[in-house]
Amino acid sequence: FFMTPDNGNSLGKQMGMLLGFAFLTGLGLSHLLQMDPALVPSDLVITSAVFACFTGAALYAPDGQYLNLGDTCMSELSTILFLELLIIFFKSQLLIRAHRYIGLAFFCRCIMRTTQVMIRKARARNGDRYFIEYSLDLFIIFVAFLVILRE
């Protein structure tokens, strides 16, 4: 996506790369179906509802209110990494649940911040043409939220 030049002719190539990435990500997530396939629709609905709510909150918030969440997200990311290391050595259910909920909160903040960044860039450029880049960002957050919810 980022290596293709941004001329008027590369839109189809970038869209094809995005669709290929989405397809391969779906193939990589096939192990989640082996746990309990009956829960997949409810997990998708929950993830979509959370995604819609936090995107709506970012859209209706005053301009740039959630741009400062980057600092909070980075400290949460280091906490998640530290919890991952602790889970390797101590198999505690408390640590596993703390990791899950901190991860869900992290991705909720990422949804709001990414939406605000997209809005800011679109306003600064009088309509942004880089929708494929933003689609990729939001897709990665969506899949990561779904994986954490599913674990």
BELNORLIN-V31354 format. One record per pair of residues at least 24 apart in sequence whose C-alpha atoms are under 10 Angstrom apart, sorted by the first residue. I is the first residue (numbers start at 1). J is the second residue. D is the distance in whole Angstrom. If there is no record, write none. Layout:
BEGIN
I_J_D + I_J_D
END
This chain:
BEGIN
1_132_8 + 1_133_7 + 1_136_9 + 2_132_10 + 2_133_8 + 6_129_10 + 6_130_9 + 11_129_10 + 11_130_10 + 11_132_9 + 14_132_7 + 14_133_9 + 15_131_10 + 15_132_7 + 15_133_10 + 17_132_10 + 18_132_7 + 18_133_9 + 18_135_8 + 18_136_7 + 18_139_10 + 19_136_10 + 21_136_9 + 22_136_9 + 22_139_8 + 22_140_9 + 22_143_10 + 25_139_10 + 25_140_9 + 25_143_8 + 26_143_9 + 29_143_9 + 29_146_10 + 29_147_8 + 32_146_10 + 32_147_8 + 32_150_7 + 32_151_8 + 33_150_10 + 35_150_9 + 35_151_9 + 36_150_10 + 39_150_8 + 40_146_9 + 40_150_8 + 43_145_10 + 43_146_7 + 43_147_9 + 43_149_7 + 43_150_7 + 44_142_10 + 44_143_10 + 44_145_10 + 44_146_7 + 44_149_10 + 44_150_10 + 45_146_10 + 46_145_10 + 46_146_9 + 46_149_9 + 47_142_7 + 47_143_9 + 47_144_10 + 47_145_7 + 47_146_6 + 47_147_10 + 47_149_8 + 47_150_10 + 48_142_8 + 48_145_10 + 48_146_9 + 50_108_8 + 50_111_9 + 50_142_10 + 50_145_9 + 51_107_9 + 51_108_8 + 51_111_7 + 51_112_9 + 51_138_9 + 51_141_9 + 51_142_7 + 51_145_9 + 52_111_9 + 53_108_10 + 53_111_10 + 53_112_10 + 54_107_10 + 54_108_7 + 54_109_8 + 54_110_9 + 54_111_6 + 54_112_6 + 54_113_10 + 54_115_9 + 55_108_9 + 55_109_10 + 55_110_10 + 55_111_6 + 55_112_6 + 55_113_9 + 55_114_9 + 55_115_6 + 55_116_9 + 56_112_9 + 56_115_9 + 57_111_10 + 57_112_7 + 57_115_9 + 57_116_10 + 58_109_10 + 58_111_8 + 58_112_5 + 58_113_7 + 58_114_9 + 58_115_6 + 58_116_6 + 58_117_10 + 58_119_9 + 59_112_8 + 59_115_7 + 59_116_7 + 59_119_8 + 60_116_10 + 61_112_10 + 61_116_9 + 62_116_10 + 63_116_8 + 63_117_10 + 63_119_8 + 63_120_8 + 64_113_9 + 64_116_6 + 64_117_8 + 64_119_9 + 64_120_7 + 65_112_10 + 65_113_9 + 65_116_8 + 66_109_8 + 66_110_9 + 66_111_10 + 66_112_6 + 66_113_5 + 66_114_9 + 66_115_9 + 66_116_6 + 66_117_9 + 67_109_10 + 67_110_10 + 67_112_8 + 67_113_5 + 67_114_8 + 67_115_9 + 67_116_6 + 67_117_7 + 67_120_9 + 68_113_8 + 69_106_10 + 69_109_7 + 69_110_8 + 69_112_8 + 69_113_6 + 69_114_10 + 70_109_8 + 70_110_8 + 70_113_7 + 70_114_10 + 72_106_8 + 72_109_8 + 72_110_10 + 73_103_10 + 73_105_9 + 73_106_6 + 73_107_8 + 73_108_10 + 73_109_7 + 73_110_7 + 73_113_9 + 74_106_9 + 75_106_10 + 76_102_7 + 76_103_8 + 76_105_9 + 76_106_6 + 76_107_10 + 76_109_10 + 77_102_9 + 77_103_8 + 77_106_7 + 77_107_10 + 79_103_9 + 80_106_9 + 96_151_10 + 99_148_9 + 100_145_10 + 100_148_6 + 100_149_8 + 100_150_10 + 100_151_8 + 101_148_9 + 101_149_9 + 103_144_9 + 103_145_8 + 103_148_7 + 103_149_9 + 104_144_9 + 104_145_6 + 104_146_9 + 104_147_10 + 104_148_7 + 104_149_7 + 105_145_10 + 106_145_9 + 107_141_7 + 107_142_8 + 107_144_8 + 107_145_6 + 107_148_9 + 108_141_9 + 108_142_10 + 108_145_8 + 110_137_10 + 110_138_9 + 110_141_7 + 111_137_9 + 111_138_7 + 111_141_7 + 111_142_9 + 111_145_10 + 114_138_8 + 114_141_9
END
